[in-house]
Every structure is written in C-alpha cells, then in structure tokens.
C-alpha cells in the first residue's frame, strides 16, 4: 500500500511538473477544470460563413443568459461567473468573431456589425427570449442589441460598458487623447503585467510560466487587436440615442476604481433607461466578473430575482 501511495504521489508530481513546464497544456487544463466546475461544454456553430465557438451549460429548458466579452478577451472571462448561474439558467458565453477560437474574417469589427453577428448567432440557436450580459465592448454590443431587438431581450446587464461619453474621462481615454500607447494592446512582454494592473485592482494570481505564455499570445495578436480598436474608434456608435429604445430592465454594474471606463458613465445612462438598477463595487476594476466573480454573480442574481415577477 505504501508503495502504491508513493507511486501515485510521484505520478501526480510528474504530471504537475509537465503542466508547469508546458504553459499551453497548463492553460488548457485550467480551462477544462473551470468548464467542469461551471457545468459548461465547448461547442461550435457555423453562422454566415463564420465559425463561432461558445460555451453552453445548464438546463436546456431554463431561461437563456448570453454572455458577451470585451475587447481583447474571450469566452473564458465568464467561467467563474457562470458557475453560479448554470444550476438554474441555460448559460451561453461566445467568442465574438475576431476573438478567442472563433473565425477572424478580413472584415469589419465595429460594434454595429458585431451586434448583427450576435443576432445571427442567437437566431441560429433558435432562442426567442434571452437575458443579455456584456462587459466593456461586449456591454456596448449588448446594449445596442437590446435597442435594436427589444422584443427579444428579457433583461440586460451592463458591466462597465463602452459607448458612453462619461462626464469624467477615464485614464484610458485621457491616455489615448494625448497620444500615449494603448494599455489594452500588448506589444512587449512587460506590457502584459501593466495590462493586468490597469484592468484590475487585484489582478488574478497566475503561475509565472502561464503569465509569460499569455503575454506571448497577446503579443502575437497585437496587430490584429490594433486594427479592431481602430475600427471601434473610427466607426464609433454612441449609446446615448440608443438607450431610450431599450425596454428591458437594465443593471448597470461598475467597479468604483475602473481605469478603463469611468464609473461616471452611470450618471449619463441612468436617466436614459426606462428601468435601471445600479450597483457600484468598491475597490474593483474593469472586469468584476473576473476580479470578484461570486460577488458579481450575487448582484446579478439579485437583479434577476427582482424582475422575475414583473410583466414583460
């Protein structure tokens, strides 16, 4: 028995060593564990000549929650948040075209175009009504979707969404206006550490080999992301005239210490929405569903609970 136990320990140690030494394998293993914990499966769908990868889990007959990530991100941003929802809801988190595992066509990536791609994706899945959640650029897309397709949206949750001319300029906007480098695009290995510090108040803990691997992957994508960001600026769609068209109850959730998009955006949005709710999380940055997933999910569940008995 002692020999068997020792052999098992040695095997597990060897496996851990291999994973640590091969960052891509470590990342895949971590993602699989997070998918398993969230009860999500990785699926793929062909929509309008695009290959869309997404996670889906939870009861098929449950109400659908669609999660839309932000710029430079992907569906993995939602894994720890989604685990708190899949017991009751059917949860879908997609890779927008141009990001993650989905297709990268030589085409437009402005929010208007991406909104219509999301609409085609929803139609292909035969979803009639859904709850929408978006972060940053994904929130911009989610809000535009809710304005264009109000009859489809049961509720809307915007987590530090783009698309608003905030009364107080964020640090990102101020940097871009004075011609400084975009901190959201990683050009060198040291930029990745700065990106984490810029987006989070308390960055997630990552093993050093994995952090280096993610930095290298971000550098490889830098030219692609620069092009997309340029399109977002050149083909900007302001949300101010769109928000009054939204019929669904809307949660505005923001980190109080967001350096990417300032929390003062809420002052503009709240009076333009028909049914707003507001949550501001102290000592939190731009991606609350990553930085504090359980707390963010609790706020979101409370929001959903508050609208369950309301009329459509």
matplotlib code that plots the C-alpha trace (Angstrom):
import matplotlib.pyplot as plt

x = [0.0, 2.8, 4.5, 1.2, 0.7, 4.3, 3.9, 0.7, 2.4, 5.3, 2.9, 0.9, 4.2, 5.4, 2.1, 2.2, 5.8, 4.8, 1.9, 4.0, 6.8, 4.3, 2.2, -0.2, -1.1, -1.4, -3.8, -5.9, -6.1, -7.1, -9.8, -11.1, -11.4, -13.2, -15.6, -16.3, -16.9, -19.3, -21.0, -20.2, -19.3, -17.3, -19.4, -19.1, -21.7, -21.3, -23.2, -23.0, -19.7, -18.2, -17.2, -18.5, -17.1, -19.0, -19.6, -23.1, -24.4, -27.2, -30.8, -31.8, -35.3, -34.1, -34.1, -31.1, -28.4, -26.0, -22.6, -20.6, -16.9, -15.0, -12.1, -9.1, -10.9, -12.8, -15.5, -13.1, -13.6, -17.0, -16.1, -16.0, -19.0, -21.1, -20.6, -23.0, -25.8, -25.8, -27.8, -30.9, -30.2, -29.0, -25.8, -24.1, -20.8, -19.5, -16.2, -17.1, -15.8, -12.2, -11.6, -10.8, -11.4, -14.0, -13.3, -11.2, -12.5, -10.9, -14.0, -15.4, -15.4, -17.3, -20.0, -22.8, -21.5, -20.8, -24.3, -25.8, -23.4, -24.7, -28.2, -27.5, -25.9, -29.0, -31.3, -29.2, -29.6, -33.4, -33.5, -36.6, -36.0, -32.9, -31.1, -28.1, -24.9, -21.9, -18.6, -16.8, -17.0, -19.4, -21.6, -21.7, -22.8, -25.3, -26.9, -27.1, -28.7, -31.3, -32.1, -32.4, -34.2, -36.2, -38.8, -36.1, -34.4, -35.8, -33.2, -29.9, -26.8, -24.0, -20.7, -18.6, -19.9, -18.3, -20.3, -20.9, -19.3, -18.7, -18.6, -15.2, -12.6, -11.2, -7.4, -7.6, -9.4, -7.0, -4.0, -5.4, -6.2, -2.7, -1.3, 0.1, 0.3, -2.9, -2.5, -5.1, -2.8, 0.3, 3.3, 6.1, 6.2, 6.3, 3.1, 1.2, 1.9, 0.9, -2.3, -3.2, -2.5, -4.5, -7.6, -7.8, -7.4, -6.3, -5.1, -5.8, -2.9, -1.2, 1.8, 4.8, 5.1, 1.4, 1.7, 4.6, 2.7, -0.4, 1.9, 3.4, 0.0, -1.2, 1.9, 1.1, -2.4, -1.3, -1.5, -5.0, -6.2, -4.8, -6.9, -10.0, -9.5, -9.0, -12.3, -14.1, -12.9, -13.4, -16.9, -18.0, -21.7, -22.8, -25.2, -26.9, -29.5, -30.0, -30.6, -34.2, -35.2, -34.3, -37.5, -35.9, -34.9, -31.2, -28.5, -25.6, -22.7, -19.3, -16.1, -15.5, -11.8, -12.2, -9.4, -10.6, -14.1, -15.1, -17.9, -19.4, -20.9, -23.7, -24.8, -25.4, -27.1, -29.5, -31.9, -32.0, -33.1, -36.7, -35.9, -32.4, -30.8, -27.3, -24.5, -21.1, -18.5, -15.9, -12.2, -12.9, -11.6, -12.9, -13.8, -15.7, -16.8, -13.1, -11.9, -14.8, -16.9, -19.0, -19.9, -20.7, -22.9, -24.7, -25.5, -26.7, -28.9, -30.5, -31.2, -32.8, -34.8, -36.2, -37.6, -38.9, -42.5, -42.7, -44.6, -42.7]
y = [0.0, 2.4, 1.7, 2.3, 5.6, 6.7, 5.8, 7.9, 10.9, 10.6, 10.4, 13.4, 15.3, 14.4, 15.4, 18.8, 19.3, 18.7, 21.1, 23.7, 23.3, 23.4, 26.5, 25.8, 22.4, 24.1, 26.7, 24.0, 22.0, 25.0, 26.0, 22.4, 22.4, 25.7, 24.5, 21.4, 23.4, 25.7, 22.7, 24.1, 22.4, 23.8, 23.9, 25.3, 26.6, 27.8, 31.1, 33.2, 31.5, 32.1, 29.5, 30.6, 28.9, 29.1, 27.5, 26.3, 24.7, 24.5, 23.2, 23.3, 24.3, 27.1, 30.8, 31.7, 34.0, 35.1, 36.5, 38.8, 39.5, 42.7, 43.8, 41.5, 39.0, 35.8, 33.4, 32.2, 35.6, 34.3, 30.8, 31.6, 33.9, 31.3, 28.6, 30.5, 30.5, 27.2, 25.4, 27.3, 29.0, 27.9, 29.9, 30.7, 32.5, 33.1, 34.1, 37.1, 36.8, 38.1, 36.8, 33.5, 30.4, 32.0, 33.0, 36.1, 37.3, 40.1, 42.2, 44.9, 44.5, 47.7, 47.2, 47.6, 44.8, 42.6, 43.2, 41.8, 38.8, 38.1, 38.4, 35.8, 33.5, 33.8, 33.1, 30.0, 28.7, 29.2, 31.4, 33.6, 35.4, 35.9, 37.7, 39.6, 40.4, 42.3, 43.7, 46.7, 46.4, 43.4, 45.7, 48.2, 45.4, 44.0, 47.5, 48.0, 44.6, 45.4, 48.7, 47.0, 43.9, 45.0, 42.2, 39.5, 40.8, 39.8, 41.7, 43.5, 43.7, 46.1, 45.6, 48.7, 49.1, 51.2, 53.6, 56.5, 59.9, 59.9, 63.2, 62.2, 61.0, 57.6, 57.1, 55.1, 57.9, 60.5, 58.5, 57.9, 61.6, 62.7, 60.1, 57.6, 53.9, 51.9, 49.9, 47.3, 46.2, 44.2, 45.0, 43.7, 41.1, 43.8, 45.3, 42.3, 42.9, 46.6, 45.5, 43.3, 46.2, 48.6, 46.4, 45.0, 46.4, 42.9, 41.0, 37.3, 35.1, 33.3, 31.0, 32.7, 30.3, 30.8, 34.6, 34.5, 32.3, 34.6, 37.6, 35.9, 35.1, 38.7, 40.0, 37.7, 39.2, 42.8, 43.8, 42.2, 44.0, 47.3, 47.1, 46.2, 49.0, 51.5, 50.3, 50.8, 54.4, 55.2, 53.6, 54.5, 54.1, 56.3, 54.7, 57.9, 57.9, 54.1, 53.7, 55.1, 52.4, 49.6, 48.2, 45.6, 46.2, 47.1, 46.5, 49.0, 47.4, 49.1, 48.9, 52.1, 52.1, 51.3, 52.9, 51.8, 53.3, 55.7, 54.9, 58.4, 56.8, 55.7, 59.4, 59.6, 56.2, 56.0, 58.8, 57.5, 54.0, 53.1, 50.5, 51.0, 49.4, 50.4, 48.6, 50.1, 47.7, 49.2, 48.6, 46.8, 47.4, 47.0, 43.3, 42.5, 39.0, 38.0, 40.0, 39.2, 36.6, 35.4, 38.9, 40.0, 36.9, 37.6, 41.2, 39.8, 37.1, 39.7, 41.8, 38.8, 37.9, 41.4, 41.1, 37.6, 38.6, 41.6, 41.8, 41.6]
z = [0.0, 0.9, -2.5, -4.3, -2.5, -3.2, -6.9, -7.0, -5.4, -7.9, -10.8, -9.7, -9.1, -12.6, -14.1, -12.3, -13.4, -17.0, -16.8, -15.2, -17.9, -20.8, -20.3, -23.2, -21.6, -18.2, -19.6, -21.4, -18.1, -16.1, -18.7, -18.6, -14.9, -14.9, -17.6, -15.5, -12.3, -14.3, -16.0, -19.4, -22.6, -25.5, -28.7, -32.2, -34.7, -38.3, -38.8, -42.1, -43.1, -39.6, -37.1, -33.7, -30.6, -27.4, -24.0, -23.1, -19.9, -17.5, -18.0, -21.7, -20.7, -18.4, -19.4, -21.5, -20.4, -23.1, -22.0, -24.3, -23.6, -24.1, -26.3, -26.4, -24.3, -25.0, -23.5, -20.8, -19.0, -17.9, -16.5, -12.8, -13.0, -15.0, -12.4, -10.1, -12.8, -14.5, -11.9, -12.9, -16.2, -19.6, -19.9, -23.2, -23.5, -27.0, -28.6, -30.8, -34.3, -34.2, -30.7, -29.0, -31.1, -33.5, -37.1, -37.9, -41.2, -43.1, -42.3, -40.0, -36.2, -35.2, -32.6, -35.1, -37.3, -34.3, -32.9, -36.1, -35.9, -32.4, -33.7, -36.4, -33.7, -31.5, -34.4, -35.4, -31.8, -32.1, -29.0, -28.8, -25.5, -23.5, -20.8, -22.1, -20.1, -21.6, -20.3, -21.8, -25.6, -25.0, -23.0, -25.8, -28.2, -25.7, -25.2, -29.0, -29.4, -26.7, -28.5, -31.9, -30.8, -27.7, -28.1, -27.7, -24.5, -21.1, -19.2, -19.8, -17.5, -18.5, -16.7, -17.3, -20.8, -23.5, -25.7, -23.3, -23.2, -19.5, -17.5, -16.1, -18.5, -17.7, -17.6, -20.8, -22.7, -21.3, -22.4, -25.9, -26.3, -25.6, -28.0, -25.4, -26.2, -25.7, -22.5, -23.7, -26.6, -25.5, -27.7, -25.3, -22.5, -19.8, -21.2, -20.1, -16.4, -16.9, -18.6, -15.6, -13.2, -15.4, -15.7, -12.1, -8.6, -7.5, -10.6, -10.7, -9.5, -12.4, -12.4, -13.9, -16.9, -17.7, -17.4, -19.9, -22.3, -22.1, -22.7, -25.8, -27.1, -26.6, -28.4, -31.4, -31.5, -31.1, -34.8, -35.1, -31.9, -33.1, -36.3, -34.3, -31.8, -34.7, -36.2, -32.9, -32.8, -36.5, -36.6, -33.1, -32.3, -29.4, -27.0, -25.7, -28.5, -28.3, -24.6, -24.6, -27.1, -24.5, -23.0, -20.7, -17.0, -17.1, -14.5, -14.6, -12.6, -12.3, -10.4, -8.5, -9.4, -13.1, -15.0, -18.5, -18.5, -15.8, -13.4, -14.0, -17.2, -14.9, -14.5, -18.2, -18.6, -15.7, -16.8, -20.4, -19.4, -18.6, -15.9, -14.5, -11.4, -10.3, -8.4, -7.8, -6.4, -4.1, -4.7, -8.0, -11.6, -15.1, -15.1, -11.9, -13.2, -13.2, -10.2, -7.9, -9.7, -6.8, -5.6, -9.2, -9.7, -6.4, -7.5, -10.9, -9.3, -7.0, -10.1, -11.9, -8.8, -8.7, -12.2, -12.1, -11.2, -13.4, -16.6, -19.9]

ax = plt.figure().add_subplot(projection="3d")
ax.plot(x, y, z, "-o")
ax.set_aspect("equal")
plt.show()
